C-alpha cells in the first residue's frame, strides 16, 4: 500500500489542448479519493497519468514517496478497473481473476489460494467455474475488481466502473465497492461524473472543472461549504438554487427579486465578509431541503413562489417553483436543457410528503437562513470571513 502525490502536474497535448492544469493532490495511504466533474474536465486524464497511460507534460507524480514520472505502468505497481470490465470471454471467473498471477508464473497452489481469497471478498465463490457471459453486469464488474485485488497492488485506479450498470444495480455496487476498498485498505482513486456516486463513496472528493482542481474536501464539507459557485451548483441533487440578490443596509437583509428576506445577526457573525457587500450584489445559494412549506408554527425569513410542478417521491415532494429573481447558472455544472429551464427563475424545494401543494399554487416557504450560502458574483468565490 502506498500514498499518491501529484505536485503541479500538467498535461498538454500536441495540438496545444491543456487537459490538466497545475494539479496538486495528495491521496493518503488507504484513502478512497473520488475525482468528479462534468465530461471533459480532465479527471480521466489525471487518472491515466497516475496509471502511466498518459505522459506527464510537467510536474511530479510520486507513489509511495517515489517519483514515478518515467516508470512504466507495470513498474508503478498499480491495478486499474475499467468501465467495460475487459474480461476474457473464453475464460472462467477463476481464470480471469488469476490471469495476471499466471503470467507471473506463480505456483498453482498459491495462485488458487489467492483467487479463492479474492472471490470470497467479492462474493464470487459460487461462480468461479462460470464464464463472463453467464454472469450479470454486477457480477462481471466484481470479477474485474477481483482481477485487480488478487495482484495486491499499491494503488487501485477505477475509471467509471459502474457507468454500464442500471440505476438499481449501481446503488448496490457502489456500496459494495466502498466496502471492499475499506476491507483491503488500498489507496484508491475513483473517477466518476456522477456527483451522487462521489458523495456516497469517497473519504474525500476532488471536484474538477476545465482541467483545474476546484475543491478537495470531505463530501459533507463540499455540500455545506462550497468554495465557489461551480462546486455549489454541481454538488447536490436536486441542484442548489442560486439567485442574484442585493445585500441591504448593514447586511441585515437581502433583496431577491421583489422580495426582502431578513438576515439575522447570527448569519453575519457566521460570515463577517458579508458586511462588505452592503448595498452590493451577491449570489445567494439555498439548498432545496432548506426551503420548507410554511406551517402555522413557522417563524423567521420566508419567500413566496408560484408552483410549476410537483414530483412525489413517496418519502417527500420535490416542488418546482418560480420567483421573480434572476437564476444564476454555473457553466458546466448543469446540462444545457436544465440550464435553459433554470434561466426562467425556477427553483426547487423538498418538502414533506403530505404537504398540500399543487401546480398553480402560491406557496410561502420558510428559509433555513443559517444554511444560506453567499458568493461574489464577479469572482464566484464564497463570501465567508
C-alpha positions as CSV (number, residue, x, y, z in Angstrom):
1,X,0.0,0.0,0.0
2,X,1.2,3.5,-0.8
3,X,0.2,7.1,-0.8
4,X,0.0,9.1,-4.1
5,X,1.1,12.7,-4.6
6,X,0.6,15.0,-7.6
7,X,2.7,18.1,-7.5
8,X,1.7,20.8,-10.1
9,X,1.0,18.1,-12.7
10,X,0.2,19.3,-16.2
11,X,-1.0,17.6,-19.4
12,X,-0.7,19.4,-22.7
13,X,-1.4,17.5,-25.9
14,X,0.4,18.1,-29.2
15,X,-2.5,20.2,-30.5
16,X,-2.0,22.6,-27.6
17,X,-5.0,21.5,-25.6
18,X,-4.3,21.9,-21.9
19,X,-6.2,19.0,-20.3
20,X,-4.9,19.1,-16.7
21,X,-3.6,22.4,-15.2
22,X,-1.2,22.5,-12.3
23,X,-2.9,19.8,-10.4
24,X,-1.6,19.3,-6.8
25,X,-3.3,16.5,-4.9
26,X,-2.3,14.2,-2.1
27,X,-4.0,10.8,-1.5
28,X,-3.2,9.2,1.8
29,X,-2.3,5.6,2.2
30,X,-5.6,3.6,2.3
31,X,-7.7,6.6,1.3
32,X,-10.6,6.4,-1.1
33,X,-10.4,9.6,-3.3
34,X,-13.0,10.3,-5.9
35,X,-12.4,12.6,-8.8
36,X,-15.7,14.1,-10.1
37,X,-16.7,16.7,-12.6
38,X,-18.5,17.1,-15.9
39,X,-17.4,15.4,-19.1
40,X,-14.1,16.8,-20.4
41,X,-13.0,18.3,-17.1
42,X,-9.7,16.3,-17.1
43,X,-10.5,13.7,-14.4
44,X,-9.8,10.6,-16.6
45,X,-6.7,12.2,-18.0
46,X,-5.4,12.7,-14.4
47,X,-6.2,9.1,-13.6
48,X,-4.4,7.9,-16.8
49,X,-1.3,9.9,-15.8
50,X,-1.2,8.2,-12.5
51,X,-1.5,4.9,-14.3
52,X,1.3,5.7,-16.7
53,X,-1.0,5.5,-19.7
54,X,-0.5,9.2,-20.4
55,X,2.8,11.0,-20.3
56,X,3.1,13.9,-17.8
57,X,4.0,17.2,-19.5
58,X,5.3,18.8,-16.4
59,X,5.1,18.4,-12.6
60,X,6.0,15.4,-10.4
61,X,4.0,12.3,-9.6
62,X,5.0,10.2,-6.5
63,X,3.7,6.8,-5.4
64,X,4.8,5.7,-2.0
65,X,7.2,8.7,-1.8
66,X,9.0,7.7,-5.0
67,X,9.0,9.8,-8.2
68,X,7.5,7.6,-11.0
69,X,7.1,10.0,-13.9
70,X,9.4,7.9,-16.1
71,X,8.3,4.5,-14.9
72,X,6.1,2.1,-16.9
73,X,2.6,1.2,-15.7
74,X,4.0,-2.2,-14.6
75,X,6.7,-0.6,-12.6
76,X,4.3,1.6,-10.7
77,X,2.5,-1.4,-9.1
78,X,-1.0,-0.1,-9.8
79,X,-4.1,-2.0,-10.8
80,X,-6.9,-0.5,-12.9
81,X,-10.6,-1.3,-13.2
82,X,-12.2,-0.1,-16.4
83,X,-15.7,0.9,-17.4
84,X,-16.1,-2.0,-19.8
85,X,-14.9,-4.8,-17.5
86,X,-12.3,-6.0,-20.1
87,X,-12.8,-9.7,-19.2
88,X,-11.7,-12.7,-21.4
89,X,-15.0,-14.3,-22.6
90,X,-13.5,-17.7,-23.1
91,X,-12.0,-17.9,-19.6
92,X,-13.8,-18.8,-16.4
93,X,-14.2,-16.4,-13.5
94,X,-11.3,-18.1,-11.7
95,X,-9.1,-17.9,-14.8
96,X,-9.9,-14.2,-15.4
97,X,-9.1,-13.3,-11.8
98,X,-5.9,-15.3,-11.7
99,X,-4.6,-14.4,-15.2
100,X,-2.1,-11.8,-14.1
101,X,-0.7,-14.2,-11.5
102,X,-0.4,-16.9,-14.1
103,X,1.7,-14.5,-16.2
104,X,4.0,-14.1,-13.2
105,X,4.3,-17.9,-13.2
106,X,3.1,-18.1,-9.6
107,X,2.9,-21.7,-8.3
108,X,-0.6,-23.2,-8.9
109,X,-1.4,-23.8,-5.3
110,X,-0.5,-20.3,-4.4
111,X,-2.4,-18.9,-7.3
112,X,-5.5,-20.9,-6.5
113,X,-5.4,-19.7,-2.8
114,X,-5.2,-16.0,-3.9
115,X,-8.1,-16.4,-6.4
116,X,-10.3,-18.1,-3.7
117,X,-9.4,-15.4,-1.2
118,X,-10.4,-12.6,-3.7
119,X,-13.5,-14.5,-4.7
120,X,-14.5,-14.8,-1.0
121,X,-14.1,-11.0,-0.5
122,X,-16.2,-10.3,-3.6
123,X,-18.9,-12.9,-3.1
124,X,-17.9,-14.9,-6.2
125,X,-17.0,-18.2,-4.6
126,X,-20.0,-20.0,-6.2
127,X,-19.3,-18.6,-9.6
128,X,-15.6,-19.4,-10.2
129,X,-16.4,-22.0,-12.9
130,X,-18.7,-19.8,-14.8
131,X,-17.8,-17.7,-17.8
132,X,-18.4,-13.9,-18.1
133,X,-21.3,-14.4,-20.5
134,X,-23.2,-16.3,-17.8
135,X,-22.9,-13.5,-15.2
136,X,-24.9,-10.4,-14.5
137,X,-23.4,-6.9,-15.1
138,X,-22.7,-6.5,-11.3
139,X,-21.0,-9.9,-11.2
140,X,-18.8,-9.1,-14.2
141,X,-17.8,-5.9,-12.5
142,X,-16.8,-7.8,-9.4
143,X,-14.7,-10.2,-11.5
144,X,-12.9,-7.2,-12.9
145,X,-12.3,-5.9,-9.4
146,X,-11.1,-9.4,-8.4
147,X,-8.5,-9.4,-11.1
148,X,-7.2,-6.1,-9.6
149,X,-7.4,-7.2,-5.9
150,X,-5.6,-10.5,-6.4
151,X,-2.5,-8.7,-7.6
152,X,-2.3,-6.9,-4.2
153,X,-1.2,-3.6,-5.8
154,X,0.0,-0.4,-4.1
155,X,-2.8,1.7,-5.7
156,X,-6.2,1.0,-7.2
157,X,-7.4,3.2,-10.1
158,X,-11.1,2.9,-11.1
159,X,-12.4,4.7,-14.2
160,X,-16.2,5.0,-14.1
161,X,-16.5,1.2,-13.3
162,X,-20.3,1.4,-12.6
163,X,-21.5,3.5,-15.5
164,X,-22.6,0.5,-17.6
165,X,-24.9,-0.8,-14.9
166,X,-28.6,0.0,-14.5
167,X,-29.7,2.5,-11.8
168,X,-30.7,0.0,-9.1
169,X,-27.5,-2.1,-9.6
170,X,-25.3,1.0,-9.4
171,X,-26.7,1.8,-6.0
172,X,-25.9,-1.7,-4.8
173,X,-22.5,-1.9,-6.4
174,X,-21.3,1.5,-5.1
175,X,-21.9,0.2,-1.6
176,X,-20.1,-3.0,-2.5
177,X,-17.1,-1.2,-4.0
178,X,-16.7,1.1,-0.9
179,X,-17.0,-1.9,1.4
180,X,-14.4,-3.9,-0.5
181,X,-12.0,-0.9,-0.6
182,X,-12.2,-0.4,3.1
183,X,-11.7,-4.1,3.7
184,X,-8.5,-4.4,1.7
185,X,-7.3,-0.9,2.7
186,X,-5.5,0.1,-0.6
187,X,-5.3,3.7,-1.7
188,X,-7.9,4.2,-4.4
189,X,-8.5,6.9,-7.0
190,X,-12.0,6.6,-8.4
191,X,-13.3,8.6,-11.4
192,X,-16.9,9.4,-11.9
193,X,-19.1,12.1,-13.5
194,X,-21.9,11.2,-11.1
195,X,-21.8,13.5,-8.1
196,X,-24.2,11.3,-6.0
197,X,-21.7,8.4,-6.5
198,X,-18.9,10.7,-5.5
199,X,-20.7,11.9,-2.3
200,X,-21.7,8.4,-1.2
201,X,-18.3,6.6,-1.8
202,X,-15.4,8.9,-1.2
203,X,-13.4,9.6,2.0
204,X,-12.7,12.8,0.2
205,X,-13.8,14.2,-3.1
206,X,-11.9,16.3,-5.7
207,X,-14.1,18.5,-7.9
208,X,-12.6,19.4,-11.3
209,X,-13.6,21.8,-14.0
210,X,-11.9,22.6,-17.3
211,X,-8.7,20.8,-16.1
212,X,-8.5,22.7,-12.9
213,X,-9.0,21.4,-9.4
214,X,-11.9,23.4,-7.8
215,X,-12.0,22.0,-4.3
216,X,-10.9,18.9,-2.3
217,X,-12.8,18.1,0.9
218,X,-15.0,15.5,2.6
219,X,-18.4,15.0,1.0
220,X,-20.2,16.8,3.8
221,X,-17.9,19.8,3.7
222,X,-18.3,20.1,0.0
223,X,-22.0,20.2,0.4
224,X,-22.1,22.6,3.4
225,X,-19.3,24.9,2.5
226,X,-18.5,25.0,-1.3
227,X,-15.6,27.2,-2.2
228,X,-17.2,28.7,-5.3
229,X,-20.4,28.8,-7.3
230,X,-19.4,25.9,-9.6
231,X,-19.0,23.5,-6.7
232,X,-22.2,24.8,-5.1
233,X,-24.2,24.1,-8.3
234,X,-22.5,20.8,-9.2
235,X,-22.7,19.1,-5.8
236,X,-26.2,18.2,-4.7
237,X,-29.3,16.6,-6.3
238,X,-31.6,18.4,-7.0
239,X,-29.1,21.2,-7.6
240,X,-28.8,24.2,-5.3
241,X,-31.0,27.2,-6.0
242,X,-28.7,30.1,-6.9
243,X,-30.0,33.6,-7.4
244,X,-28.7,37.2,-7.9
245,X,-29.6,39.3,-4.9
246,X,-28.7,42.7,-3.3
247,X,-27.5,43.0,0.2
248,X,-29.4,45.5,2.3
249,X,-28.0,48.2,4.6
250,X,-25.8,46.8,7.4
251,X,-26.2,43.3,5.8
252,X,-29.5,42.9,7.7
253,X,-31.4,41.7,4.7
254,X,-31.2,40.6,1.1
255,X,-33.4,41.5,-1.8
256,X,-34.4,38.5,-4.0
257,X,-36.3,40.0,-7.0
258,X,-39.2,41.9,-5.4
259,X,-38.9,40.1,-2.1
260,X,-37.0,41.2,1.0
261,X,-35.5,38.4,3.2
262,X,-34.3,39.3,6.7
263,X,-30.8,38.2,7.7
264,X,-30.4,37.6,11.5
265,X,-27.3,38.9,13.1
266,X,-26.1,35.3,13.6
267,X,-25.8,35.0,9.8
268,X,-23.5,38.0,9.6
269,X,-21.5,36.8,12.6
270,X,-21.0,33.5,10.8
271,X,-20.0,35.2,7.5
272,X,-18.5,38.6,8.5
273,X,-17.3,39.2,5.0
274,X,-21.0,39.8,4.1
275,X,-20.8,43.3,5.7
276,X,-18.6,44.5,2.8
277,X,-21.4,43.7,0.4
278,X,-23.9,46.0,1.9
279,X,-25.7,47.8,-1.0
280,X,-24.0,45.5,-3.5
281,X,-24.9,42.4,-5.4
282,X,-24.2,38.8,-4.2
283,X,-25.2,35.4,-5.4
284,X,-27.4,33.6,-2.8
285,X,-27.5,29.8,-2.6
286,X,-30.3,27.8,-1.0
287,X,-30.4,24.0,-0.9
288,X,-33.9,22.5,-1.8
289,X,-34.2,20.9,1.7
290,X,-33.6,24.3,3.3
291,X,-36.9,25.6,1.9
292,X,-39.9,24.3,3.8
293,X,-43.6,24.8,3.1
294,X,-44.8,27.2,5.8
295,X,-47.0,25.9,8.6
296,X,-48.9,27.7,11.3
297,X,-45.8,27.3,13.6
298,X,-43.3,28.6,11.1
299,X,-41.2,31.6,12.0
300,X,-38.4,33.5,10.5
301,X,-37.5,34.6,6.9
302,X,-39.7,33.5,4.1
303,X,-40.0,33.6,0.3
304,X,-43.1,33.2,-1.9
305,X,-43.1,31.2,-5.1
306,X,-45.6,30.0,-7.7
307,X,-45.7,26.3,-8.1
308,X,-45.0,24.9,-11.6
309,X,-44.6,21.2,-10.9
310,X,-44.9,18.7,-8.0
311,X,-43.0,15.4,-8.1
312,X,-43.9,12.8,-5.5
313,X,-41.1,10.6,-4.4
314,X,-43.1,8.8,-1.7
315,X,-41.0,10.0,1.2
316,X,-41.0,13.6,0.1
317,X,-42.3,16.0,-2.5
318,X,-40.0,17.9,-4.9
319,X,-41.7,21.2,-5.6
320,X,-40.6,23.2,-8.7
321,X,-41.5,26.9,-8.2
322,X,-40.8,30.3,-9.8
323,X,-39.8,33.6,-8.2
324,X,-39.0,36.8,-9.9
325,X,-35.3,36.8,-9.0
326,X,-32.7,36.0,-11.7
327,X,-31.4,32.4,-11.5
328,X,-27.6,32.1,-11.7
329,X,-26.3,29.3,-13.9
330,X,-22.8,27.9,-13.3
331,X,-21.5,27.0,-16.7
332,X,-20.7,23.3,-17.0
333,X,-22.4,22.4,-13.6
334,X,-25.8,21.5,-15.3
335,X,-26.6,20.3,-18.8
336,X,-27.9,22.7,-21.5
337,X,-31.6,21.6,-21.2
338,X,-31.6,22.1,-17.5
339,X,-29.8,25.4,-17.8
340,X,-32.4,26.7,-20.3
341,X,-35.2,25.8,-17.8
342,X,-33.5,27.4,-14.9
343,X,-33.0,30.7,-16.6
344,X,-36.7,31.4,-16.2
345,X,-36.2,31.7,-12.4
346,X,-37.1,28.2,-11.5
347,X,-36.3,26.9,-8.0
348,X,-36.7,23.6,-6.3
349,X,-37.8,22.8,-2.7
350,X,-38.0,19.4,-0.9
351,X,-41.0,19.3,1.4
352,X,-42.8,16.7,3.5
353,X,-44.8,14.1,1.5
354,X,-48.2,15.1,2.8
355,X,-47.8,18.9,2.1
356,X,-51.0,20.1,0.4
357,X,-49.5,21.7,-2.7
358,X,-50.3,21.6,-6.4
359,X,-49.3,23.4,-9.6
360,X,-50.6,26.9,-9.8
361,X,-50.5,27.5,-6.0
362,X,-48.6,30.4,-4.5
363,X,-46.7,28.8,-1.7
364,X,-44.8,30.5,1.2
365,X,-41.5,28.8,2.0
366,X,-39.7,29.2,5.3
367,X,-36.0,29.6,4.7
368,X,-33.3,27.9,6.8
369,X,-31.4,31.1,6.7
370,X,-28.4,29.8,8.7
371,X,-27.7,27.4,5.9
372,X,-27.9,30.0,3.1
373,X,-24.7,30.4,1.2
374,X,-23.3,33.6,-0.4
375,X,-20.9,34.1,-3.4
376,X,-19.2,37.0,-5.0
377,X,-20.9,37.5,-8.5
378,X,-17.6,38.5,-10.2
379,X,-15.1,36.0,-8.8
380,X,-17.6,33.2,-8.0
381,X,-15.9,32.7,-4.7
382,X,-17.7,32.1,-1.4
383,X,-18.2,35.0,0.9
384,X,-17.1,34.0,4.4
385,X,-14.6,35.7,6.7
